Amino acid sequence: MSTTPATADRSADRSAVRTLLRLWPYVRPVRARLFTAAFVAIVASCTGLVIPLVLKWLVDGPVASRDPAGIRLGALYLLLLGLAEAVLFGVRRWLVARPLSHVEAEMRAALYRRLQRLPVAFHDRWASGQLLSRATTDLMLLRMFLAFPLTFLLVNAVTILVGLVIMLMQDWLLGLVVLGPALPVLWTCVVFEGRYARVARRAQDQVGDLTTVVEESVLGIRVVKGFGRHRSQERAFRALSARLRGTELRKARLLAVIWGVIVGLPEIAIGAALVLGTVRVADGGLSAGTLVAFLSTALALCWPVDSIGFLLAMSQEAATATERYFEVMDEPPEDTTALTPAAPADQGPAPAAPATAGGGGGKGLRFEGVSFRYPDAPAGSPPLLARIDLHIRPGESMALVGATGSGKTTLTALVPRLYEVTSGRITLDGVDIRAMSRAELRTRVAVAFEEPTLFSAGVGENVLMGAPEGAGKEELDRALAIAQAGFAHALPHGTDTRVGEQGLSLSGGQRQRLALARAVVGRPAFLVLDDPLSALDVHTEAAVEAALRQVLADTTALIVAHRPSTVLLADRVALLSGGRIAAVGTHQRLLRENAEYAHLMSGEEEDSR
């Protein structure tokens, strides 16, 4: 599916020039070389227009008078002019190659930096293939535009203007004949620009959709093969490919129309000028040299005129690529600075801290009247979490239990500010987490998710991502021991062994243990674990739990749990139901007093007996 359907309709309304001007901050550092390259290209193109004037002199002079020396001199002039034109165009290419590769690299690096700083809510909305196509295909289109169309739209405009002046100076009547198609060509270009913009936007969005399907199929190849779904995946891919092919054919038809007009009408005009000029030469009203120079100039202008079509097409594609690039760059990043405790502005003052059994004051981890609704939720929809009041005392472990879809994972994501609370506040040791910078907050809070993500790097690198700068082998070995991930030492290159993309070269339990090691390696003051043991076998789970109890003794932890064995790691249990905390107590107490909790635990307990 396309993640940005509305933008395709806006492409026809936006100004391509205004859109492309947004590239100026990236182009500014290399502007001197680009301007120099444009000037060199203009000189080269105008050098080519001198050749018809030499031909006129050659035909009316040495050829008419049968002067061999003059003919040889004229041939030498033509050779030197041709060489000069070729050398100048070569210099232009040399001038732009290096700086434009630098511009592309800088834009790609800026996009990557922005993607790292955008909130999780943004990544929830956008398909990864759309982002990949912006970082690859779109930036390649922009580099091609800066290297060729940007320069040659100017160069060809100057060349056409100078060429027309030369033709009118040769013979104004023939010049007016050649100028005849100018208005139809201009009208065709205006109509073409709007239509091509819409189709180009649609094509580039469809490339993003196709990239998404390929990426998902590659990452999910085990599922595809395991369920024998390769044919259905192939059909889906072929359907998207057919849509893209249809759009590309639409682009080709538009290009065929404009090329037919831009190439056909000037050729007809040149043919008419040839007939009229030949008649006038026969009548003695025009010299043969003048007709040769005029026609040579007209033919020299064929390429600048013919190229208008694909230069406009490339410019429109570049404008669309620019638009798609800045759709990401314009997204507001996460604010890395501390916010005022009252933010966001519409939530009003933070509620008073609720009285919680067990004391502890404001220390530990506290949720105070916390409500949350996803940013893209329909207006007026009920919040996913409503008025959550919960206090986890310093050094205490709290298990969070609830039915599937009750919001447990979302609640844990609020602690490291992967999402911002809609109202209420969360405090660590009495300090509102919005009063801390995200960098400071995430050094105090470590997280381990149910679906562990590993990167294409060494095992040790993956684990030490959770440690402060300078952490080494001692911290790594300790974390691996706690997570019962000693298997890492037995890998072909030990902890330096690179894991495959998404860690798919490891089993689910191994990935989960490495993710747990990453969470505990930095000895965090606060630990948030989202069902961290779900993929472990019974014996490994027992060993991990034994080691984890030592870690939990020195930290404040919130643990999403589905199994009684995980619940028993915690000092107390909170039951999340209907977006609220329905009950808080020990495991045994809730089993006796809360029917919903007993029902949630009963299936697991029966399985464990």
Backbone torsions as a table, in degrees:
resi	resn	phi	psi	omega
1	MET	NA	150.5	177.1
2	SER	-82.0	133.7	-177.4
3	THR	-84.7	-14.7	-177.0
4	THR	-131.0	62.7	-174.7
5	PRO	-65.4	-32.8	-175.0
6	ALA	-69.8	-28.0	-174.9
7	THR	-68.8	-26.4	179.6
8	ALA	-62.7	-35.2	179.6
9	ASP	-74.3	-26.1	-178.7
10	ARG	-81.1	-14.2	-175.6
11	SER	-61.1	-32.8	-179.2
12	ALA	-72.6	-22.1	-175.8
13	ASP	-90.0	-24.4	-175.8
14	ARG	-77.7	153.5	178.1
15	SER	-86.8	123.5	179.7
16	ALA	-61.5	-38.2	-178.5
17	VAL	-65.0	-47.7	179.8
18	ARG	-62.1	-38.8	179.3
19	THR	-63.8	-46.9	-177.5
20	LEU	-68.6	-25.8	178.1
21	LEU	-65.0	-18.4	177.9
22	ARG	-68.1	-13.1	177.7
23	LEU	-79.2	-10.7	-173.2
24	TRP	-56.2	-42.9	179.6
25	PRO	-57.3	-31.3	179.0
26	TYR	-80.7	-30.5	-177.5
27	VAL	-84.0	-25.5	-174.4
28	ARG	-51.0	-44.5	-177.6
29	PRO	-61.9	-23.3	-177.6
30	VAL	-113.1	18.1	-173.9
31	ARG	-63.0	-33.5	-177.3
32	ALA	-61.8	-46.3	-179.6
33	ARG	-67.7	-37.4	179.7
34	LEU	-67.1	-42.6	177.7
35	PHE	-64.5	-40.7	178.1
36	THR	-62.6	-42.7	179.3
37	ALA	-62.7	-40.3	178.6
38	ALA	-64.2	-42.2	179.1
39	PHE	-63.3	-42.9	178.7
40	VAL	-61.9	-41.4	179.7
41	ALA	-65.2	-37.7	177.9
42	ILE	-64.8	-43.5	177.9
43	VAL	-61.9	-42.5	179.9
44	ALA	-62.4	-44.1	-178.3
45	SER	-65.8	-41.9	179.0
46	CYS	-69.0	-29.6	174.6
47	THR	-60.8	-38.6	177.4
48	GLY	-63.6	-29.8	179.9
49	LEU	-76.1	-13.6	176.0
50	VAL	-74.6	-25.7	-176.9
51	ILE	-57.5	-44.3	177.3
52	PRO	-59.7	-34.6	178.7
53	LEU	-66.7	-37.0	175.8
54	VAL	-66.1	-39.1	178.1
55	LEU	-61.8	-40.0	178.8
56	LYS	-60.9	-47.8	178.7
57	TRP	-60.6	-39.8	-176.3
58	LEU	-67.2	-42.6	-177.4
59	VAL	-72.8	-47.2	-177.4
60	ASP	-75.4	-20.8	-177.7
61	GLY	-103.4	-96.9	-174.6
62	PRO	-55.7	-39.4	-179.3
63	VAL	-68.5	-45.5	-179.3
64	ALA	-64.3	-35.8	-178.5
65	SER	-94.2	4.7	179.5
66	ARG	53.6	52.8	-179.1
67	ASP	-103.4	101.5	-177.3
68	PRO	-60.8	-39.5	-179.4
69	ALA	-64.4	-42.3	178.3
70	GLY	-64.3	-38.5	178.6
71	ILE	-63.2	-43.7	179.1
72	ARG	-63.7	-38.7	178.4
73	LEU	-64.9	-42.1	178.0
74	GLY	-62.6	-41.0	177.7
75	ALA	-62.1	-37.5	178.3
76	LEU	-65.5	-41.6	177.4
77	TYR	-59.3	-45.5	-179.3
78	LEU	-62.5	-40.3	179.2
79	LEU	-64.1	-45.3	-178.6
80	LEU	-65.1	-39.9	178.3
81	LEU	-64.7	-41.4	178.0
82	GLY	-63.2	-43.7	177.8
83	LEU	-63.0	-42.4	179.9
84	ALA	-61.4	-42.9	179.3
85	GLU	-61.8	-44.1	-178.9
86	ALA	-64.8	-44.0	-179.3
87	VAL	-63.2	-42.9	-178.6
88	LEU	-64.1	-39.8	177.0
89	PHE	-67.3	-34.0	175.2
90	GLY	-65.1	-40.6	177.3
91	VAL	-62.8	-40.1	178.0
92	ARG	-58.8	-45.7	180.0
93	ARG	-62.2	-40.5	179.5
94	TRP	-64.7	-37.3	-177.9
95	LEU	-66.1	-33.0	-173.1
96	VAL	-96.2	-19.5	-171.6
97	ALA	-59.8	-56.5	-175.2
98	ARG	-67.2	-48.7	-178.1
99	PRO	-62.9	-34.4	-178.1
100	LEU	-75.1	-31.7	172.6
101	SER	-65.0	-32.9	175.8
102	HIS	-67.5	-42.4	178.3
103	VAL	-60.2	-45.9	179.9
104	GLU	-60.8	-43.8	-179.5
105	ALA	-64.7	-39.5	179.4
106	GLU	-67.0	-40.5	178.9
107	MET	-66.7	-38.4	178.8
108	ARG	-66.9	-40.5	178.2
109	ALA	-65.1	-39.2	178.6
110	ALA	-65.0	-39.4	178.2
111	LEU	-64.6	-42.8	-180.0
112	TYR	-64.0	-42.4	178.0
113	ARG	-60.5	-42.6	-179.2
114	ARG	-65.1	-40.6	179.2
115	LEU	-60.9	-35.9	179.2
116	GLN	-69.6	-23.9	-174.4
117	ARG	-102.9	-3.6	178.6
118	LEU	-77.4	147.4	-177.5
119	PRO	-67.1	160.9	-179.9
120	VAL	-59.6	-33.7	-179.9
121	ALA	-58.9	-34.6	176.9
122	PHE	-64.7	-46.9	-178.0
123	HIS	-69.0	-24.1	174.1
124	ASP	-65.4	-31.6	-175.2
125	ARG	-86.1	-30.3	-169.4
126	TRP	-101.6	134.8	172.8
127	ALA	-73.0	141.0	-177.1
128	SER	-63.5	-32.7	179.5
129	GLY	-63.4	-35.0	176.7
130	GLN	-64.2	-39.1	179.3
131	LEU	-70.6	-40.0	178.6
132	LEU	-62.9	-41.4	-179.0
133	SER	-65.7	-31.9	177.0
134	ARG	-69.7	-34.9	-178.3
135	ALA	-80.5	-14.8	-176.4
136	THR	-118.8	-76.6	-174.1
137	THR	-59.8	-46.2	-176.5
138	ASP	-65.2	-41.4	-179.9
139	LEU	-69.6	-31.4	174.5
140	MET	-64.2	-41.0	177.0
141	LEU	-61.9	-38.9	179.9
142	LEU	-67.2	-40.4	177.9
143	ARG	-63.6	-41.8	178.6
144	MET	-63.5	-38.2	178.9
145	PHE	-64.7	-45.7	-178.9
146	LEU	-66.6	-29.9	-177.5
147	ALA	-79.8	-32.7	-171.9
148	PHE	-124.3	-68.4	-174.8
149	PRO	-59.3	-40.3	-178.1
150	LEU	-56.4	-44.4	-179.2
151	THR	-73.3	-45.9	-169.6
152	PHE	-80.9	-17.0	169.4
153	LEU	-63.2	-40.1	176.3
154	LEU	-72.3	-47.2	-177.5
155	VAL	-61.2	-44.8	-177.7
156	ASN	-69.0	-34.4	177.2
157	ALA	-63.3	-45.3	178.4
158	VAL	-64.7	-41.9	-179.3
159	THR	-61.9	-45.3	179.9
160	ILE	-62.8	-42.9	-179.9
161	LEU	-62.8	-47.4	179.6
162	VAL	-64.5	-41.4	-180.0
163	GLY	-63.1	-40.7	178.5
164	LEU	-64.3	-40.4	177.3
165	VAL	-60.7	-43.6	179.6
166	ILE	-62.4	-42.7	-179.3
167	MET	-65.8	-42.2	179.5
168	LEU	-65.2	-34.0	177.0
169	MET	-69.6	-32.5	178.1
170	GLN	-69.2	-49.7	178.8
171	ASP	-161.9	114.2	-173.4
172	TRP	-67.7	-31.5	-178.8
173	LEU	-67.4	-48.1	177.0
174	LEU	-64.0	-33.7	178.4
175	GLY	-63.1	-41.5	178.5
176	LEU	-65.7	-34.2	177.3
177	VAL	-63.1	-44.1	-179.6
178	VAL	-68.8	-30.9	179.9
179	LEU	-76.2	-11.0	-176.3
180	GLY	-51.4	-45.1	-176.6
181	PRO	-76.8	2.3	-172.0
182	ALA	-58.8	-48.0	-177.3
183	LEU	-64.9	-47.3	176.2
184	PRO	-58.5	-38.1	179.6
185	VAL	-65.7	-43.8	179.6
186	LEU	-63.1	-43.1	178.8
187	TRP	-61.4	-42.0	178.5
188	THR	-61.8	-39.9	179.9
189	CYS	-63.9	-41.4	-179.9
190	VAL	-63.9	-46.8	179.3
191	VAL	-63.9	-43.0	-178.4
192	PHE	-60.6	-40.9	-175.3
193	GLU	-58.2	-48.0	-178.2
194	GLY	-65.5	-44.8	-178.1
195	ARG	-68.0	-41.3	-177.6
196	TYR	-67.8	-32.5	179.9
197	ALA	-60.5	-43.8	-179.9
198	ARG	-64.1	-44.9	-177.0
199	VAL	-68.9	-39.2	179.6
200	ALA	-62.9	-41.0	178.5
201	ARG	-63.1	-43.4	-179.3
202	ARG	-62.3	-42.2	-178.6
203	ALA	-63.7	-43.3	-177.3
204	GLN	-70.4	-33.6	173.6
205	ASP	-66.2	-38.4	179.3
206	GLN	-68.5	-32.3	173.3
207	VAL	-61.6	-41.4	176.7
208	GLY	-62.2	-41.2	177.9
209	ASP	-63.2	-41.8	-179.9
210	LEU	-65.4	-39.7	177.1
211	THR	-61.6	-38.8	178.7
212	THR	-61.6	-45.1	-179.4
213	VAL	-62.8	-43.1	179.4
214	VAL	-62.5	-46.0	-178.7
215	GLU	-62.3	-45.8	-179.3
216	GLU	-64.2	-37.1	-179.9
217	SER	-68.3	-38.2	179.4
218	VAL	-69.7	-46.4	-179.4
219	LEU	-68.4	-30.7	-179.3
220	GLY	-102.7	27.5	-174.7
221	ILE	-60.5	-32.1	179.0
222	ARG	-66.3	-39.7	177.8
223	VAL	-68.0	-43.8	-179.7
224	VAL	-58.7	-47.5	-179.3
225	LYS	-71.0	-40.4	-176.7
226	GLY	-62.3	-33.7	-179.5
227	PHE	-102.6	7.3	178.4
228	GLY	60.4	38.9	-175.1
229	ARG	-101.1	18.9	-176.3
230	HIS	-64.8	-31.3	179.8
231	ARG	-70.9	-41.3	178.9
232	SER	-67.1	-37.5	176.1
233	GLN	-64.2	-39.4	178.8
234	GLU	-65.1	-39.8	178.2
235	ARG	-62.9	-42.2	178.4
236	ALA	-62.1	-41.7	179.9
237	PHE	-65.5	-42.5	-179.4
238	ARG	-65.2	-35.9	178.6
239	ALA	-64.2	-44.8	178.1
240	LEU	-66.2	-38.6	178.2
241	SER	-63.0	-39.2	179.3
242	ALA	-65.2	-39.8	177.1
243	ARG	-61.6	-45.6	179.7
244	LEU	-64.1	-40.7	178.4
245	ARG	-61.2	-42.7	178.0
246	GLY	-61.4	-40.3	178.7
247	THR	-67.2	-40.6	178.6
248	GLU	-65.6	-35.8	176.3
249	LEU	-66.7	-36.2	175.5
250	ARG	-61.5	-42.7	175.8
251	LYS	-60.8	-42.2	-179.0
252	ALA	-63.8	-38.7	178.7
253	ARG	-64.7	-41.3	178.2
254	LEU	-63.1	-42.3	178.4
255	LEU	-64.4	-38.0	179.7
256	ALA	-62.9	-40.1	-180.0
257	VAL	-64.2	-49.6	-176.1
258	ILE	-68.8	-35.3	177.0
259	TRP	-66.9	-38.3	178.1
260	GLY	-59.7	-40.8	179.9
261	VAL	-72.8	-49.1	-174.1
262	ILE	-67.3	-35.8	-179.8
263	VAL	-85.3	-42.7	-172.7
264	GLY	-67.7	-50.7	-175.9
265	LEU	-62.7	-46.8	177.3
266	PRO	-62.5	-35.5	178.7
267	GLU	-64.6	-40.4	177.2
268	ILE	-62.7	-41.9	179.6
269	ALA	-63.6	-40.4	178.9
270	ILE	-65.4	-39.9	177.0
271	GLY	-60.8	-42.8	178.8
272	ALA	-63.8	-40.7	178.4
273	ALA	-64.2	-37.0	178.6
274	LEU	-63.1	-45.3	179.9
275	VAL	-63.7	-48.4	-178.8
276	LEU	-63.2	-42.1	-179.7
277	GLY	-65.5	-39.6	179.2
278	THR	-63.0	-41.5	178.2
279	VAL	-62.2	-42.2	-178.3
280	ARG	-70.2	-33.9	175.1
281	VAL	-65.0	-42.2	178.7
282	ALA	-63.1	-33.2	179.0
283	ASP	-82.4	-6.1	-178.9
284	GLY	82.9	8.2	179.9
285	GLY	-86.4	-4.5	-177.6
286	LEU	-151.7	137.4	179.9
287	SER	-78.0	151.9	179.0
288	ALA	-61.2	-39.1	179.7
289	GLY	-62.6	-39.3	179.1
290	THR	-64.8	-42.5	178.9
291	LEU	-64.0	-41.5	178.3
292	VAL	-62.5	-44.4	-179.8
293	ALA	-64.1	-42.0	-179.4
294	PHE	-62.8	-49.7	-178.3
295	LEU	-66.6	-36.4	177.8
296	SER	-63.6	-40.5	177.7
297	THR	-65.0	-43.5	179.2
298	ALA	-61.3	-42.4	179.0
299	LEU	-67.7	-34.5	177.6
300	ALA	-65.6	-26.9	178.8
301	LEU	-84.4	-8.0	-179.2
302	CYS	-59.8	-46.0	-179.0
303	TRP	-63.5	-49.3	177.1
304	PRO	-57.0	-37.6	179.4
305	VAL	-73.8	-46.1	-178.8
306	ASP	-60.8	-33.3	-175.2
307	SER	-75.7	-10.3	-178.0
308	ILE	-56.6	-40.1	-176.8
309	GLY	-59.8	-55.9	-176.3
310	PHE	-76.2	-23.6	174.1
311	LEU	-66.7	-40.8	176.3
312	LEU	-65.6	-40.4	179.0
313	ALA	-62.3	-45.7	179.2
314	MET	-64.9	-34.8	178.4
315	SER	-67.1	-40.9	177.6
316	GLN	-65.0	-41.6	177.7
317	GLU	-64.6	-37.7	177.4
318	ALA	-66.8	-38.7	177.8
319	ALA	-63.9	-41.0	177.1
320	THR	-64.9	-42.2	177.9
321	ALA	-62.6	-39.9	177.0
322	THR	-62.5	-43.9	178.9
323	GLU	-60.0	-45.3	-179.7
324	ARG	-66.9	-37.8	179.2
325	TYR	-62.8	-45.9	-176.4
326	PHE	-79.0	-13.4	170.2
327	GLU	-59.5	-35.0	177.0
328	VAL	-82.3	-45.3	-176.3
329	MET	-65.5	-26.2	-179.5
330	ASP	-82.2	-10.8	177.8
331	GLU	-66.8	132.5	-179.4
332	PRO	-67.8	128.4	179.5
333	PRO	-76.2	170.1	171.8
334	GLU	-60.9	138.6	176.6
335	ASP	-77.5	113.9	-177.4
336	THR	-79.9	-9.9	179.0
337	THR	-89.5	167.1	177.5
338	ALA	-74.1	140.4	176.3
339	LEU	-97.7	165.2	174.9
340	THR	-71.9	148.6	-176.7
341	PRO	-58.0	-19.7	-177.3
342	ALA	-86.8	-6.5	-178.2
343	ALA	-73.2	149.4	-1.5
344	PRO	-71.8	162.4	-167.9
345	ALA	-63.6	-29.1	-172.8
346	ASP	-86.1	2.4	-173.5
347	GLN	-95.1	-7.7	176.7
348	GLY	77.9	-175.6	-178.8
349	PRO	-67.0	148.3	178.5
350	ALA	-66.7	142.1	-179.6
351	PRO	-70.7	159.6	177.4
352	ALA	-66.1	147.2	-179.3
353	ALA	-64.4	130.8	-179.6
354	PRO	-73.0	151.5	174.9
355	ALA	-71.9	125.8	-176.8
356	THR	-123.6	133.2	179.9
357	ALA	-60.0	140.7	177.3
358	GLY	101.1	-3.6	176.2
359	GLY	65.4	-144.6	-178.7
360	GLY	96.5	-7.8	179.1
361	GLY	55.5	-137.5	-178.6
362	GLY	-93.0	3.5	-178.2
363	LYS	-75.1	164.5	-178.9
364	GLY	84.0	-156.7	-179.6
365	LEU	-109.5	123.9	-175.8
366	ARG	-131.4	133.3	171.1
367	PHE	-103.7	124.0	-176.4
368	GLU	-122.3	103.2	178.5
369	GLY	57.6	37.6	-173.7
370	VAL	-78.7	127.1	172.1
371	SER	-125.3	150.8	-178.6
372	PHE	-147.6	134.7	172.6
373	ARG	-133.6	134.2	179.9
374	TYR	-60.6	142.7	-175.6
375	PRO	-57.4	-31.7	-177.9
376	ASP	-97.0	13.3	177.8
377	ALA	-68.3	148.0	179.7
378	PRO	-58.5	144.2	179.6
379	ALA	-60.4	135.3	178.4
380	GLY	85.4	-3.6	179.3
381	SER	-73.0	150.5	-179.6
382	PRO	-67.6	149.9	179.3
383	PRO	-69.1	152.0	176.6
384	LEU	-69.9	-38.9	176.1
385	LEU	-121.0	136.9	-175.3
386	ALA	-134.1	119.6	173.2
387	ARG	50.9	54.9	178.2
388	ILE	-77.9	120.3	174.3
389	ASP	-119.6	118.0	-176.0
390	LEU	-155.5	136.4	179.7
391	HIS	-127.2	122.1	175.1
392	ILE	-108.0	114.4	-172.8
393	ARG	-68.5	159.2	176.9
394	PRO	-57.0	130.6	179.2
395	GLY	78.5	0.4	-178.2
396	GLU	-94.8	150.6	173.4
397	SER	-110.4	129.3	-179.7
398	MET	-118.0	124.9	174.8
399	ALA	-89.5	137.4	178.9
400	LEU	-110.5	118.0	-174.8
401	VAL	-121.9	143.3	176.9
402	GLY	-176.8	164.7	178.7
403	ALA	-67.1	161.2	177.0
404	THR	-57.8	130.7	-179.8
405	GLY	84.6	8.9	-178.2
406	SER	-79.3	-12.6	177.1
407	GLY	106.5	15.3	-177.7
408	LYS	-61.4	-50.0	-178.6
409	THR	-63.1	-38.9	178.7
410	THR	-62.9	-41.7	179.9
411	LEU	-61.4	-43.0	179.5
412	THR	-67.6	-30.7	179.8
413	ALA	-70.2	-17.6	178.8
414	LEU	-73.9	-26.4	-174.9
415	VAL	-66.2	-48.8	176.2
416	PRO	-83.0	10.7	179.4
417	ARG	61.2	38.6	167.6
418	LEU	-67.6	-30.7	168.8
419	TYR	-127.7	153.3	176.2
420	GLU	-94.4	139.9	177.0
421	VAL	-62.0	145.9	176.5
422	THR	-78.1	-37.8	175.0
423	SER	-154.2	166.5	-175.0
424	GLY	82.4	-165.9	179.5
425	ARG	-155.1	159.7	175.2
426	ILE	-121.6	132.8	-178.9
427	THR	-122.5	145.9	170.6
428	LEU	-114.6	117.7	-177.4
429	ASP	50.7	41.2	175.3
430	GLY	83.9	-2.2	-178.5
431	VAL	-104.5	125.9	177.1
432	ASP	-59.8	130.3	-176.9
433	ILE	-64.3	-20.9	177.5
434	ARG	-77.9	-11.9	175.1
435	ALA	-85.1	-4.1	176.7
436	MET	-105.0	151.0	169.9
437	SER	-69.9	155.3	178.9
438	ARG	-61.4	-35.7	179.3
439	ALA	-61.7	-45.8	179.3
440	GLU	-64.8	-44.1	-178.6
441	LEU	-59.5	-43.5	-173.9
442	ARG	-80.4	-7.2	168.1
443	THR	-83.0	-20.2	-179.7
444	ARG	-95.0	-24.5	-177.1
445	VAL	-117.3	125.6	175.1
446	ALA	-110.1	147.5	-176.7
447	VAL	-129.9	149.1	170.2
448	ALA	-135.7	123.5	-174.5
449	PHE	-94.8	157.9	179.8
450	GLU	-62.2	-39.8	177.0
451	GLU	-98.5	97.0	-174.4
452	PRO	-72.5	136.6	177.5
453	THR	-109.7	123.3	175.1
454	LEU	-115.9	152.6	-176.3
455	PHE	-105.7	160.8	179.7
456	SER	-73.5	74.2	-178.7
457	ALA	-149.5	-178.0	179.0
458	GLY	-68.8	156.7	177.6
459	VAL	-57.3	-45.2	-179.4
460	GLY	-62.1	-41.1	178.5
461	GLU	-61.8	-41.3	179.1
462	ASN	-62.2	-43.2	-178.0
463	VAL	-70.6	-44.0	-175.0
464	LEU	-73.6	-3.0	172.1
465	MET	-60.1	-25.2	-179.4
466	GLY	-90.5	3.3	-176.3
467	ALA	-106.3	157.5	174.6
468	PRO	-65.5	164.0	177.1
469	GLU	-57.7	138.9	177.3
470	GLY	93.8	-6.1	178.5
471	ALA	-65.5	146.1	-175.2
472	GLY	-133.2	-149.9	-172.0
473	LYS	-63.8	-36.8	-177.7
474	GLU	-62.3	-47.6	178.8
475	GLU	-65.3	-38.6	179.1
476	LEU	-62.5	-47.8	-178.5
477	ASP	-63.2	-39.2	179.1
478	ARG	-62.5	-45.5	-178.7
479	ALA	-65.1	-40.5	178.5
480	LEU	-64.3	-36.3	178.6
481	ALA	-66.6	-42.5	179.4
482	ILE	-62.5	-42.1	-177.8
483	ALA	-83.0	4.8	-177.7
484	GLN	53.2	43.6	-178.7
485	ALA	-108.6	37.2	179.3
486	GLY	-63.6	-15.6	177.3
487	PHE	-56.7	-24.6	-178.0
488	ALA	-60.6	-33.2	-179.3
489	HIS	-71.3	-21.8	-177.7
490	ALA	-91.9	-1.5	177.7
491	LEU	-67.8	161.2	-174.0
492	PRO	-49.8	-40.3	179.6
493	HIS	-117.8	27.5	179.2
494	GLY	62.4	-140.7	-178.5
495	THR	-75.1	-5.3	174.5
496	ASP	-88.4	-3.4	-179.7
497	THR	-63.6	129.7	178.6
498	ARG	-80.0	132.9	175.2
499	VAL	-90.1	151.9	-179.2
500	GLY	-69.0	176.1	179.5
501	GLU	-55.1	131.3	-177.5
502	GLN	62.4	11.3	-179.8
503	GLY	69.8	21.9	-174.8
504	LEU	-70.6	-10.2	175.3
505	SER	-76.2	-9.1	178.5
506	LEU	-107.9	161.6	176.5
507	SER	-75.2	166.6	178.7
508	GLY	-60.7	-41.1	178.9
509	GLY	-65.8	-38.4	178.4
510	GLN	-65.9	-42.7	178.3
511	ARG	-61.6	-41.1	-177.7
512	GLN	-67.4	-36.3	178.5
513	ARG	-68.6	-37.6	176.9
514	LEU	-66.9	-37.2	177.4
515	ALA	-65.4	-37.8	176.8
516	LEU	-66.4	-41.0	176.7
517	ALA	-60.6	-39.1	178.4
518	ARG	-63.3	-34.5	-179.0
519	ALA	-72.0	-34.0	-173.5
520	VAL	-98.2	-9.3	-173.0
521	VAL	-64.0	-29.4	-177.4
522	GLY	-89.2	8.6	-177.8
523	ARG	47.8	58.4	-174.6
524	PRO	-69.3	151.8	175.9
525	ALA	-74.4	-30.2	179.6
526	PHE	-129.0	135.5	-175.4
527	LEU	-126.5	129.4	177.6
528	VAL	-120.6	115.6	-176.3
529	LEU	-119.2	122.7	179.7
530	ASP	-99.9	93.8	179.4
531	ASP	44.9	62.2	-168.6
532	PRO	-74.9	-8.5	-174.2
533	LEU	-116.8	14.7	-171.6
534	SER	-65.8	-27.1	-175.4
535	ALA	-97.3	8.5	-175.2
536	LEU	-94.9	148.0	173.2
537	ASP	-74.2	169.0	-172.6
538	VAL	-59.7	-45.1	-176.1
539	HIS	-70.0	-42.6	178.3
540	THR	-65.2	-39.6	179.2
541	GLU	-59.3	-43.2	-179.9
542	ALA	-63.2	-41.3	-179.7
543	ALA	-67.2	-41.8	178.8
544	VAL	-64.2	-42.0	-179.3
545	GLU	-61.4	-40.7	179.8
546	ALA	-61.8	-43.2	179.5
547	ALA	-72.4	-34.5	-176.5
548	LEU	-69.6	-29.5	178.4
549	ARG	-59.4	-35.1	178.6
550	GLN	-66.1	-39.2	179.0
551	VAL	-67.7	-43.9	-176.7
552	LEU	-66.0	-22.2	179.0
553	ALA	-67.1	-22.8	-175.4
554	ASP	-112.5	13.3	-177.4
555	THR	-143.1	165.9	173.9
556	THR	-102.0	123.8	-169.1
557	ALA	-131.5	144.3	171.2
558	LEU	-120.0	119.7	-171.9
559	ILE	-122.8	117.0	172.1
560	VAL	-74.3	127.5	-173.8
561	ALA	-134.1	144.9	174.8
562	HIS	-120.7	-20.5	-176.8
563	ARG	-112.4	145.5	178.4
564	PRO	-56.5	-33.8	-179.4
565	SER	-62.2	-36.3	177.6
566	THR	-75.2	-39.1	179.1
567	VAL	-59.0	-37.1	-176.4
568	LEU	-68.7	-11.1	173.5
569	LEU	-69.9	-23.5	-170.9
570	ALA	-93.6	155.9	175.5
571	ASP	-76.4	-39.7	178.7
572	ARG	-137.0	169.1	-177.7
573	VAL	-128.5	139.2	172.7
574	ALA	-115.7	130.8	179.0
575	LEU	-99.1	120.5	179.0
576	LEU	-99.9	120.8	-176.9
577	SER	-146.3	130.5	178.7
578	GLY	61.7	30.2	179.4
579	GLY	78.0	8.4	-179.9
580	ARG	-131.5	161.6	172.5
581	ILE	-81.7	110.7	-175.2
582	ALA	-86.1	-27.9	-178.0
583	ALA	-162.7	149.9	175.8
584	VAL	-135.7	135.1	178.6
585	GLY	173.4	-173.1	176.2
586	THR	-77.2	162.7	-179.9
587	HIS	-57.1	-48.4	-177.0
588	GLN	-65.5	-39.6	-179.3
589	ARG	-64.9	-44.5	-179.4
590	LEU	-67.0	-33.9	175.5
591	LEU	-59.5	-39.0	-178.1
592	ARG	-76.9	-37.9	-167.1
593	GLU	-105.4	-14.2	-174.6
594	ASN	-123.7	112.8	-176.2
595	ALA	-65.4	-38.8	-179.3
596	GLU	-63.9	-44.1	178.7
597	TYR	-63.6	-43.5	179.7
598	ALA	-61.1	-38.5	178.7
599	HIS	-65.6	-42.1	179.1
600	LEU	-62.5	-36.4	-177.5
601	MET	-85.5	-19.7	-169.1
602	SER	-64.0	-43.3	-178.9
603	GLY	-62.2	-42.1	179.4
604	GLU	-66.6	-40.6	-177.4
605	GLU	-66.7	-37.6	177.7
606	GLU	-64.5	-38.5	178.8
607	ASP	-66.7	-31.6	-174.8
608	SER	-79.9	-16.4	-179.9
609	ARG	-80.9	NA	NA
